[in-house]
Amino acid sequence: MTTQQKKKQKKKSLWGRQNWIVWLAAAMTTLLMMFAFSVTSLIIYARWNDEQRQYVAEAAPIISAPLPTPYLTPTPPEAIVVERNEVAKPSISVTPPPTGSIMAQYVNAPFVADGDLSGWSEVPSYPSTFRVFNVGDWDQSDDLQAFWRLAWDETNLYLAALVLDDVHVQTQTGNLIYLGDSLEVQIDTQRMIDLGTVLSPDDFQLVLSPGDFVTIPPSAALFRGTEAGQLSGVESSGLIVSASQMEGGYVLEAVLPWNELGVRPIPNLELGIALNANDNDTPNTAQQEVMKSHIASRLFGEPDSWGLLILTGGEPSAD
C-alpha cells in the first residue's frame, strides 16, 4: 500500500475547524438555555413567595385595640357613716338658673362605660359653674370646669362628664375619694313627695373617682340617707365607672342601675339632683379644696337646695 493510500484512509478528527465551531455554538446555546431556565425559575419562585405572603397576610386575623376595661365598683365591707366637712352655706353668692332643671334623654340602646364620649354627641350638656364650697386657705386659683350629659333607659341611669383641670390629684380610694379630683351626684328619688331640708332614706349620693391614671383605678362609692339625716355607705353590685385621661383633664362615664336607687323610671319623672365636681390642686395630699355645682343653691345634706332632673321620653332636646 502506498503512502498516498494511507493518507486517504486516515480518519478526520471531531475537533476539526468546522466541527469546533459547531461545538462552540452548541455550548453557547446550552449555556443560554440554562441561564434562561434559571431566570424563569427565580421569577416563578418570587411570584409564588409573594402569593404565599399575601395569602398569609389576608388569612391573619385582624385584632382591634380593646376598649378600656370598666372597673366594677368595689363593695364596701360594711356600711360606713360619713360626715362631710363642708361649709354650711355656699361660699359665693350667685344667681342660680331659673329652675335649676336638667334633662336626661331616653336612649334605645344602653351606653357602654368606656371613657369615650363619642356616642354622646346628641345628648345635651350641662356645666357645673357655681362654686359652692372652698377651704378657708384656698389660693383663689380657678382651673376647674365640668360638663355633664345624662341619659336613661328602663334599666340604668347613664352619666358622662368632661372635666377640665390642669392639675390632677387623686390619692384616695373607697369612701374618701371626694378628697381628690372627683365628681359627686346627689339624687332625691322622692322629690315630689318629701322635699325637705334634711336627708332621708330616699336621698342618695354617688361619688365618682377617675383614679390617678397610674396605680389607682377609677372607682365609685354610693351612699344613702338615714332617718337621722346622715349618709351611710351602701353596697353596690351593678354600678360601673370608667375614665380616661386627656390633656388638661379627664373623661368619666358611669352606669347606675335604677334598682339600686329604688326607682321605677318613666317618662317625665322628676327627681332632685345636684351635679358637682371636686378639685384638689396640691400634689400628694388628700383635700377637697373646691367644689363646683350645676346649681348655685346647692347645700350638702339639704335636698331642697338641689336642682331638678326630668326624664325625657326620647324627644330631642336643645343644649
PLY file of the C-alpha trace (Angstrom):
ply
format ascii 1.0
element vertex 319
property float x
property float y
property float z
element edge 318
property int vertex1
property int vertex2
end_header
0.00 0.00 0.00
1.35 3.38 -0.95
1.74 6.39 1.30
-0.92 8.24 -0.64
-3.42 5.48 0.03
-2.60 5.61 3.78
-3.37 9.35 3.86
-6.71 8.76 2.23
-7.62 6.16 4.85
-6.74 8.46 7.88
-9.89 9.44 9.92
-10.76 13.09 10.32
-10.77 14.49 13.93
-14.06 15.58 15.57
-12.28 18.79 16.55
-11.66 19.90 13.10
-12.08 23.51 12.22
-15.68 23.17 11.16
-16.63 20.75 13.95
-15.08 23.07 16.58
-17.36 25.89 15.52
-20.40 23.61 15.78
-19.43 22.51 19.29
-18.88 26.10 20.39
-22.27 27.12 19.08
-23.86 24.17 20.84
-22.15 25.02 24.13
-23.25 28.65 23.97
-26.78 27.59 23.18
-26.78 25.24 26.16
-25.48 27.95 28.47
-28.14 30.40 27.24
-30.85 27.80 27.82
-29.57 27.10 31.33
-29.46 30.81 32.10
-33.00 31.32 30.77
-34.23 28.37 32.81
-32.61 29.75 35.98
-34.12 33.21 35.47
-37.54 31.72 34.79
-37.30 29.60 37.94
-36.38 32.63 40.05
-39.32 34.62 38.67
-41.74 31.76 39.32
-40.40 31.32 42.88
-40.60 35.05 43.60
-44.19 35.18 42.42
-45.07 32.09 44.45
-43.38 33.55 47.52
-45.27 36.86 47.16
-48.54 34.98 46.73
-47.80 32.95 49.86
-47.04 36.09 51.86
-50.20 37.76 50.58
-52.22 34.68 51.47
-50.78 34.61 54.99
-51.43 38.33 55.43
-55.02 38.01 54.26
-55.60 34.95 56.38
-54.21 36.57 59.53
-56.92 37.76 61.95
-57.45 41.49 62.34
-57.00 42.43 66.00
-58.68 45.63 67.15
-57.49 47.51 70.20
-59.79 46.63 73.11
-61.91 49.23 74.81
-60.74 50.39 78.22
-61.89 47.86 80.82
-64.58 49.34 83.07
-63.87 48.89 86.75
-66.64 47.39 88.84
-67.31 49.39 91.95
-65.78 47.67 94.95
-68.32 46.66 97.55
-67.62 48.28 100.91
-67.13 45.72 103.68
-69.74 47.40 105.85
-71.97 50.44 105.94
-69.93 53.47 106.92
-71.48 56.69 108.09
-69.67 59.62 106.53
-69.67 63.14 107.89
-68.58 65.82 105.48
-66.57 68.86 106.47
-68.27 71.35 104.19
-69.28 74.89 104.99
-72.91 75.35 105.89
-73.61 77.84 103.11
-72.25 78.45 99.62
-69.05 80.47 99.70
-70.17 82.64 96.81
-73.46 84.37 96.11
-74.60 83.79 92.55
-77.92 83.62 90.79
-79.00 80.05 90.02
-80.68 79.05 86.77
-84.42 79.84 86.74
-85.42 76.31 87.72
-82.10 74.52 88.12
-83.56 71.81 85.91
-81.71 69.47 83.58
-82.85 66.67 81.28
-81.84 63.03 81.00
-82.51 61.82 77.46
-84.04 58.42 76.77
-81.88 56.02 74.73
-82.91 52.84 72.93
-79.51 51.18 73.28
-77.50 51.20 76.51
-74.32 53.22 76.78
-71.10 51.34 77.46
-68.88 52.90 80.12
-65.59 53.05 78.24
-64.32 56.56 78.90
-65.23 57.69 75.39
-67.78 60.47 74.77
-68.13 59.90 71.02
-71.59 58.38 71.46
-72.92 61.31 73.50
-72.91 63.99 70.81
-76.72 64.19 70.59
-77.23 64.46 74.35
-77.50 67.96 75.94
-74.58 69.17 78.06
-74.84 70.96 81.42
-71.93 72.77 83.10
-71.05 72.88 86.78
-70.04 76.52 87.03
-71.09 77.64 90.53
-68.52 77.47 93.29
-70.44 76.21 96.32
-67.54 75.25 98.59
-63.88 76.00 99.20
-61.44 75.50 102.05
-60.50 78.51 104.15
-56.95 78.72 102.79
-58.00 78.38 99.15
-55.48 80.22 96.94
-58.21 81.58 94.61
-57.00 79.52 91.66
-59.91 78.64 89.38
-58.92 75.94 86.92
-61.90 73.56 87.21
-64.68 73.14 84.67
-67.08 70.19 84.36
-69.67 69.44 81.68
-72.30 66.74 82.24
-74.53 64.62 79.98
-77.26 62.31 81.28
-79.33 59.60 79.63
-81.62 56.81 80.76
-83.47 53.67 79.83
-85.66 51.26 81.78
-82.63 49.70 83.50
-79.99 52.35 84.11
-79.19 56.00 84.60
-76.16 56.91 82.45
-73.80 59.74 83.32
-70.89 61.22 81.38
-68.64 64.12 82.33
-65.89 66.07 80.63
-63.68 67.66 83.28
-61.11 70.35 82.53
-58.47 70.60 85.24
-54.81 71.48 84.72
-53.54 69.66 87.86
-54.76 66.14 88.58
-54.52 64.90 92.18
-56.20 61.75 93.49
-54.55 59.75 96.26
-57.64 58.20 97.85
-59.83 55.12 97.40
-63.05 53.87 98.93
-65.23 56.32 100.84
-62.61 59.09 100.83
-62.28 59.65 97.07
-64.05 63.02 97.41
-60.75 64.30 98.95
-59.18 64.26 95.47
-60.23 65.19 91.95
-63.63 63.57 91.67
-67.32 64.02 90.86
-70.42 63.87 93.04
-74.05 63.35 92.11
-76.77 63.88 94.69
-80.19 62.43 93.89
-83.54 62.83 95.65
-85.72 59.97 94.43
-88.91 61.28 96.09
-88.62 64.98 95.35
-92.34 65.46 94.74
-93.32 63.72 97.99
-90.98 64.68 100.85
-88.86 67.59 99.66
-87.18 68.94 102.78
-84.09 70.40 104.37
-82.65 67.15 105.78
-81.51 63.86 104.28
-83.79 60.83 104.38
-83.62 57.23 103.03
-84.86 58.32 99.60
-81.79 60.54 99.12
-78.56 59.22 97.58
-75.06 60.47 96.91
-72.83 58.97 94.23
-69.10 59.82 94.36
-67.04 59.03 91.25
-63.25 58.98 91.04
-61.21 58.75 87.82
-58.27 57.39 89.83
-54.78 58.73 89.27
-54.27 57.08 85.82
-51.15 55.33 87.16
-51.81 52.93 90.03
-55.27 53.89 91.34
-58.12 52.74 89.07
-61.46 54.51 88.60
-63.91 53.78 91.39
-67.19 54.86 92.91
-68.93 54.96 96.27
-72.68 55.03 96.81
-74.27 56.50 99.94
-77.84 56.66 101.17
-79.54 58.99 103.58
-80.59 57.75 107.00
-83.50 58.59 109.27
-81.00 60.55 111.35
-80.19 62.85 108.44
-76.73 61.41 107.74
-75.22 59.42 104.86
-74.41 55.74 105.13
-72.36 53.72 102.66
-74.38 51.04 100.83
-73.40 48.01 98.81
-73.50 48.25 95.02
-73.39 45.28 92.67
-74.18 46.90 89.33
-72.54 50.32 89.47
-69.86 50.70 86.79
-67.40 53.56 86.26
-64.70 54.12 83.65
-62.38 57.03 82.96
-59.73 58.15 80.50
-57.17 60.91 80.82
-56.72 63.63 78.26
-54.54 66.71 78.05
-55.84 69.20 80.59
-58.41 66.95 82.23
-60.28 63.67 82.01
-63.45 61.96 80.81
-65.59 59.84 83.12
-68.62 57.66 82.45
-70.83 55.81 84.92
-73.75 53.40 84.77
-76.08 53.41 87.79
-78.87 50.80 87.89
-82.25 52.23 88.84
-82.96 49.33 91.18
-80.10 50.47 93.43
-81.98 53.73 93.89
-85.36 52.07 94.30
-86.66 53.97 91.26
-89.02 52.78 88.52
-88.22 55.19 85.67
-91.00 56.57 83.49
-91.06 59.46 81.01
-91.36 62.89 82.63
-90.40 61.56 86.06
-88.96 64.37 88.21
-86.08 63.77 90.60
-83.89 66.06 92.63
-80.27 66.30 91.51
-77.02 68.20 92.03
-74.06 67.68 89.70
-70.81 68.56 91.45
-67.09 68.47 90.71
-64.31 68.40 93.33
-60.85 69.86 92.80
-57.54 69.25 94.54
-54.50 71.05 93.13
-51.94 70.14 95.80
-49.93 67.02 94.82
-49.64 64.14 97.30
-52.43 65.46 99.51
-55.99 64.44 100.35
-58.14 67.53 100.47
-61.36 68.82 98.99
-60.20 72.32 98.08
-63.02 73.48 95.82
-66.42 72.19 94.73
-68.43 73.46 91.77
-72.07 72.58 91.16
-74.53 72.96 88.31
-76.84 74.87 90.69
-75.71 77.74 92.90
-78.10 76.97 95.76
-76.66 73.50 96.37
-76.04 72.69 100.03
-74.69 69.45 101.41
-77.40 67.49 103.20
-80.29 69.74 102.11
-82.27 68.17 99.24
-84.45 71.24 98.79
-81.36 73.14 97.60
-80.70 70.71 94.75
-81.85 71.12 91.17
-84.45 69.21 89.17
-83.84 66.22 86.89
-86.53 65.36 84.33
-86.51 62.09 82.39
-87.49 62.98 78.85
-89.24 60.45 76.66
-86.63 60.43 73.94
-87.64 63.65 72.20
-84.57 65.64 71.14
-83.64 68.50 73.43
-81.62 71.59 72.58
-78.44 72.34 74.51
0 1
1 2
2 3
3 4
4 5
5 6
6 7
7 8
8 9
9 10
10 11
11 12
12 13
13 14
14 15
15 16
16 17
17 18
18 19
19 20
20 21
21 22
22 23
23 24
24 25
25 26
26 27
27 28
28 29
29 30
30 31
31 32
32 33
33 34
34 35
35 36
36 37
37 38
38 39
39 40
40 41
41 42
42 43
43 44
44 45
45 46
46 47
47 48
48 49
49 50
50 51
51 52
52 53
53 54
54 55
55 56
56 57
57 58
58 59
59 60
60 61
61 62
62 63
63 64
64 65
65 66
66 67
67 68
68 69
69 70
70 71
71 72
72 73
73 74
74 75
75 76
76 77
77 78
78 79
79 80
80 81
81 82
82 83
83 84
84 85
85 86
86 87
87 88
88 89
89 90
90 91
91 92
92 93
93 94
94 95
95 96
96 97
97 98
98 99
99 100
100 101
101 102
102 103
103 104
104 105
105 106
106 107
107 108
108 109
109 110
110 111
111 112
112 113
113 114
114 115
115 116
116 117
117 118
118 119
119 120
120 121
121 122
122 123
123 124
124 125
125 126
126 127
127 128
128 129
129 130
130 131
131 132
132 133
133 134
134 135
135 136
136 137
137 138
138 139
139 140
140 141
141 142
142 143
143 144
144 145
145 146
146 147
147 148
148 149
149 150
150 151
151 152
152 153
153 154
154 155
155 156
156 157
157 158
158 159
159 160
160 161
161 162
162 163
163 164
164 165
165 166
166 167
167 168
168 169
169 170
170 171
171 172
172 173
173 174
174 175
175 176
176 177
177 178
178 179
179 180
180 181
181 182
182 183
183 184
184 185
185 186
186 187
187 188
188 189
189 190
190 191
191 192
192 193
193 194
194 195
195 196
196 197
197 198
198 199
199 200
200 201
201 202
202 203
203 204
204 205
205 206
206 207
207 208
208 209
209 210
210 211
211 212
212 213
213 214
214 215
215 216
216 217
217 218
218 219
219 220
220 221
221 222
222 223
223 224
224 225
225 226
226 227
227 228
228 229
229 230
230 231
231 232
232 233
233 234
234 235
235 236
236 237
237 238
238 239
239 240
240 241
241 242
242 243
243 244
244 245
245 246
246 247
247 248
248 249
249 250
250 251
251 252
252 253
253 254
254 255
255 256
256 257
257 258
258 259
259 260
260 261
261 262
262 263
263 264
264 265
265 266
266 267
267 268
268 269
269 270
270 271
271 272
272 273
273 274
274 275
275 276
276 277
277 278
278 279
279 280
280 281
281 282
282 283
283 284
284 285
285 286
286 287
287 288
288 289
289 290
290 291
291 292
292 293
293 294
294 295
295 296
296 297
297 298
298 299
299 300
300 301
301 302
302 303
303 304
304 305
305 306
306 307
307 308
308 309
309 310
310 311
311 312
312 313
313 314
314 315
315 316
316 317
317 318
